[in-house]
């Protein structure tokens, strides 16, 4: 499935439905197959948008580019539920706020952002950012059901200098990510769509900030609950396509219970530095080399 057509929510709903069909047929329900999350294909557009939308391009070279990834090193870092709970408690304690709770994933993302930035040995005045893929279905008003099939993700971002990120504590970084998420509401979604409609563009991997970290996928997706006659999956991997320096994919841990696996892609020397980062590795339960 091309990512332009469907986001992670759509992909895993499709995969989970496929598994349901397989299991139902294995039990003799060849034609009467119950589907718990029927995909919704009706299209949604903002009120002031009238399709079709014309893109301002005359030749495919204007919006298609072949991204060639540099030599990268990949690792799977496994975080137990206990380790993540400690991170969440630490960030909420350090942020000193009683108005809102920093989530487990925001806490983990803050740790990754700080640790990779430190491993890159960037100048203190260098701007760095942590970007997080976010699902718009529940953020627009009225909300769309999770079964809506399409690509409804955007990227929210927290930005600061390397010096400020590393001089402050983990809770400070997590709070910046938390604010980026909670401020991404219906108004923000519609404003970004309005700006895109006024000046359409095609997003390119090569255009990302080389000093950023992008947190993609989600540990909330049902990845290990699928069954195709071979038992529970041994592991989840994403392959080599669309990989770049600073790309982090998050998966639920195989053991469940709130554990998370992170698939991290970095330049080789940065990965070596990350694996020697005391703060990061103290939180890691298991490290698995991929390439």
C-alpha positions as CSV (number, residue, x, y, z in Angstrom):
1,X,0.0,0.0,0.0
2,X,1.4,3.4,-1.0
3,X,1.6,5.8,2.0
4,X,0.0,8.5,-0.1
5,X,-3.2,6.4,-0.2
6,X,-3.3,5.2,3.3
7,X,-1.7,6.0,6.7
8,X,-0.7,3.5,9.4
9,X,-4.2,3.4,10.9
10,X,-5.7,2.5,7.5
11,X,-2.9,-0.1,6.8
12,X,-3.3,-1.9,10.1
13,X,-7.1,-1.8,9.9
14,X,-6.8,-3.5,6.5
15,X,-4.3,-6.0,7.8
16,X,-6.4,-6.8,10.9
17,X,-9.5,-7.2,8.7
18,X,-7.6,-9.6,6.4
19,X,-6.6,-11.6,9.5
20,X,-10.3,-11.7,10.7
21,X,-11.3,-13.0,7.3
22,X,-8.7,-15.7,7.4
23,X,-9.7,-16.8,10.9
24,X,-13.4,-16.8,10.0
25,X,-12.8,-18.9,6.9
26,X,-10.7,-21.3,8.9
27,X,-13.7,-21.8,11.2
28,X,-16.0,-22.5,8.3
29,X,-17.5,-19.0,7.7
30,X,-16.5,-18.8,4.1
31,X,-19.1,-16.2,3.0
32,X,-20.6,-14.8,6.2
33,X,-17.5,-13.2,7.6
34,X,-18.0,-10.8,10.6
35,X,-15.7,-7.7,10.3
36,X,-15.3,-5.8,13.5
37,X,-14.0,-2.6,11.9
38,X,-15.6,-2.1,8.5
39,X,-13.4,0.3,6.4
40,X,-15.2,3.6,5.5
41,X,-14.4,4.8,2.0
42,X,-16.5,8.0,1.9
43,X,-14.2,11.0,1.3
44,X,-13.9,13.9,3.7
45,X,-13.0,17.4,2.6
46,X,-13.0,20.7,4.5
47,X,-16.2,22.7,4.1
48,X,-14.6,25.3,1.8
49,X,-12.8,22.8,-0.4
50,X,-14.4,21.7,-3.8
51,X,-12.7,18.7,-5.4
52,X,-11.0,18.0,-7.7
53,X,-7.9,19.8,-6.5
54,X,-5.6,20.9,-9.3
55,X,-1.9,20.6,-8.6
56,X,0.3,23.3,-10.1
57,X,2.7,21.0,-11.9
58,X,3.3,20.6,-15.7
59,X,5.8,17.7,-15.5
60,X,6.4,14.8,-13.1
61,X,10.0,15.9,-12.6
62,X,8.5,18.9,-10.6
63,X,7.2,16.7,-7.9
64,X,8.9,13.3,-8.2
65,X,12.4,12.7,-6.9
66,X,14.3,9.5,-6.2
67,X,15.7,9.7,-2.7
68,X,19.0,7.9,-2.2
69,X,19.6,7.2,1.4
70,X,23.1,7.4,2.7
71,X,24.8,4.4,4.4
72,X,22.7,3.9,7.5
73,X,22.8,1.7,10.5
74,X,19.6,0.3,12.0
75,X,19.0,-1.0,15.5
76,X,15.9,-2.2,17.4
77,X,15.8,-0.9,20.9
78,X,13.4,-2.6,23.2
79,X,11.8,-0.7,26.1
80,X,10.0,-2.7,28.8
81,X,6.7,-1.5,30.2
82,X,8.5,-0.9,33.5
83,X,11.2,1.2,31.9
84,X,8.6,3.4,30.0
85,X,6.6,3.8,33.2
86,X,9.7,5.2,34.9
87,X,10.3,7.6,32.0
88,X,6.8,8.8,32.2
89,X,7.0,9.4,36.0
90,X,10.3,11.2,35.6
91,X,9.1,13.6,32.8
92,X,5.9,14.5,34.7
93,X,7.8,15.1,37.9
94,X,10.4,17.3,36.2
95,X,7.8,19.3,34.1
96,X,6.2,20.5,37.4
97,X,2.7,20.8,35.9
98,X,-0.6,19.6,37.3
99,X,-2.7,20.7,34.4
100,X,-2.0,18.0,31.9
101,X,-0.2,14.7,31.8
102,X,2.8,14.0,29.5
103,X,2.1,10.6,27.9
104,X,4.4,7.6,27.8
105,X,5.2,8.0,24.1
106,X,5.9,11.7,24.5
107,X,8.3,10.8,27.3
108,X,10.0,8.1,25.2
109,X,10.2,10.5,22.2
110,X,11.9,13.2,24.4
111,X,14.5,10.7,25.5
112,X,15.2,9.7,21.9
113,X,15.4,13.3,20.7
114,X,17.9,14.3,23.4
115,X,20.0,11.2,23.0
116,X,20.3,11.3,19.2
117,X,21.0,15.1,19.4
118,X,23.8,14.4,21.9
119,X,25.1,11.6,19.8
120,X,25.3,13.9,16.8
121,X,27.7,16.3,18.6
122,X,25.9,19.3,17.1
123,X,27.0,22.9,17.8
124,X,25.0,24.4,20.7
125,X,23.4,27.0,18.5
126,X,22.2,24.5,15.9
127,X,18.4,24.3,15.6
128,X,17.1,20.8,16.2
129,X,13.6,19.4,16.1
130,X,11.6,16.4,17.0
131,X,8.7,15.6,14.7
132,X,5.9,13.2,15.5
133,X,3.4,11.7,13.0
134,X,-0.1,12.4,14.4
135,X,-3.6,11.1,13.5
136,X,-6.1,13.8,12.6
137,X,-9.2,11.6,12.8
138,X,-10.0,12.4,16.4
139,X,-8.8,16.0,16.1
140,X,-11.2,17.5,13.6
141,X,-14.7,18.5,14.6
142,X,-16.8,16.5,14.2
143,X,-14.2,13.7,14.5
144,X,-13.9,11.0,11.8
145,X,-14.1,7.3,12.9
146,X,-10.8,5.4,13.1
147,X,-12.2,3.1,10.3
148,X,-11.9,6.0,7.8
149,X,-9.7,4.8,5.0
150,X,-7.1,7.3,3.8
151,X,-4.1,9.3,4.8
152,X,-5.1,11.6,7.7
153,X,-1.7,12.1,9.3
154,X,0.3,15.2,9.8
155,X,3.5,16.0,11.5
156,X,3.7,18.1,14.6
157,X,7.1,19.5,15.7
158,X,8.9,20.8,18.7
159,X,12.0,22.9,18.0
160,X,14.9,24.4,20.0
161,X,18.6,24.8,19.9
162,X,20.9,21.9,20.8
163,X,22.3,23.8,23.8
164,X,18.8,24.5,25.2
165,X,17.7,20.9,24.7
166,X,20.7,19.4,26.4
167,X,21.0,22.0,29.2
168,X,17.4,21.4,30.3
169,X,16.1,18.1,31.7
170,X,14.1,15.4,30.1
171,X,10.8,16.7,31.5
172,X,11.4,20.1,29.7
173,X,11.9,18.3,26.3
174,X,8.8,16.1,26.9
175,X,6.7,19.1,27.8
176,X,7.6,20.8,24.5
177,X,6.5,17.7,22.7
178,X,3.3,17.5,24.8
179,X,2.4,21.1,23.9
180,X,3.0,20.4,20.2
181,X,0.5,17.5,20.4
182,X,-2.3,19.2,22.5
183,X,-2.2,22.4,20.4
184,X,-2.8,20.3,17.2
185,X,-6.6,20.7,17.3
186,X,-9.4,21.2,14.7
187,X,-8.3,24.9,14.1
188,X,-4.7,23.9,13.5
189,X,-5.7,21.0,11.1
190,X,-8.0,23.2,9.0
191,X,-5.4,26.0,8.9
192,X,-2.7,23.7,7.6
193,X,-5.1,22.3,5.0
194,X,-6.1,25.9,3.9
195,X,-2.4,26.8,3.5
196,X,-1.8,23.6,1.5
197,X,-4.7,24.3,-0.8
198,X,-3.4,27.8,-1.5
199,X,0.0,26.5,-2.3
200,X,0.0,22.7,-3.0
201,X,3.2,20.8,-2.7
202,X,4.4,17.2,-2.6
203,X,6.3,16.3,0.5
204,X,9.8,14.8,-0.2
205,X,11.9,12.7,2.2
206,X,15.0,14.6,1.1
207,X,13.6,17.8,2.3
208,X,13.7,16.9,6.0
209,X,15.9,18.8,8.4
210,X,19.1,16.7,8.8
211,X,19.2,17.7,12.5
212,X,15.8,16.4,13.3
213,X,14.3,13.2,14.6
214,X,11.0,11.9,13.1
215,X,8.9,9.5,15.3
216,X,6.7,7.4,13.0
217,X,4.3,4.5,13.1
218,X,2.6,3.8,16.5
219,X,2.8,1.3,19.4
220,X,-1.0,1.5,19.5
221,X,-1.4,-0.4,16.2
222,X,-2.5,-4.1,16.5
223,X,0.5,-5.7,14.9
224,X,0.9,-9.0,16.8
225,X,-2.8,-9.9,16.9
226,X,-2.9,-11.1,13.3
227,X,-3.2,-14.8,12.5
228,X,-2.6,-16.4,9.1
229,X,-2.1,-20.0,10.2
230,X,1.5,-19.7,11.3
231,X,1.0,-18.5,14.9
232,X,2.0,-15.2,16.5
233,X,4.5,-13.1,14.6
234,X,8.1,-13.3,15.8
235,X,8.9,-9.6,15.2
236,X,7.7,-6.5,13.2
237,X,10.2,-5.0,10.7
238,X,9.6,-2.3,8.1
239,X,12.2,-3.0,5.4
240,X,14.7,-0.6,3.9
241,X,12.4,1.7,1.9
242,X,12.0,5.3,2.9
243,X,14.8,5.2,5.5
244,X,16.8,8.3,6.4
245,X,19.1,9.6,9.1
246,X,17.0,10.3,12.2
247,X,14.0,8.1,11.2
248,X,12.5,6.2,14.2
249,X,9.6,3.7,13.8
250,X,7.7,2.6,16.9
251,X,6.0,-0.8,17.3
252,X,4.3,-2.5,20.2
253,X,6.6,-4.9,22.0
254,X,5.9,-8.5,21.3
255,X,5.3,-9.3,25.0
256,X,2.6,-6.5,25.1
257,X,1.7,-4.8,28.4
258,X,2.8,-1.4,27.2
259,X,6.3,-2.4,26.0
260,X,7.6,-0.6,22.9
261,X,10.2,-1.4,20.2
262,X,11.9,1.4,18.4
263,X,13.5,0.8,15.0
264,X,16.2,3.6,14.8
265,X,18.0,4.6,11.6
266,X,21.2,6.7,12.0
267,X,24.5,7.4,10.3
268,X,27.0,4.7,11.5
269,X,29.1,7.0,13.7
270,X,26.0,8.5,15.3
271,X,24.6,5.1,16.0
272,X,27.9,4.1,17.7
273,X,27.6,7.2,19.9
274,X,24.0,6.5,20.7
275,X,24.8,3.0,21.9
276,X,27.4,4.5,24.3
277,X,24.9,7.1,25.6
278,X,24.4,6.4,29.3
279,X,21.0,8.1,29.7
280,X,19.6,6.3,26.6
281,X,21.0,2.8,27.2
282,X,20.0,2.9,30.9
283,X,16.3,2.9,29.7
284,X,16.8,0.3,27.0
285,X,15.9,-3.3,27.9
286,X,17.3,-5.1,24.7
287,X,19.3,-3.8,21.7
288,X,19.1,-5.8,18.4
289,X,21.4,-4.9,15.4
290,X,19.8,-5.1,12.0
291,X,22.5,-3.8,9.7
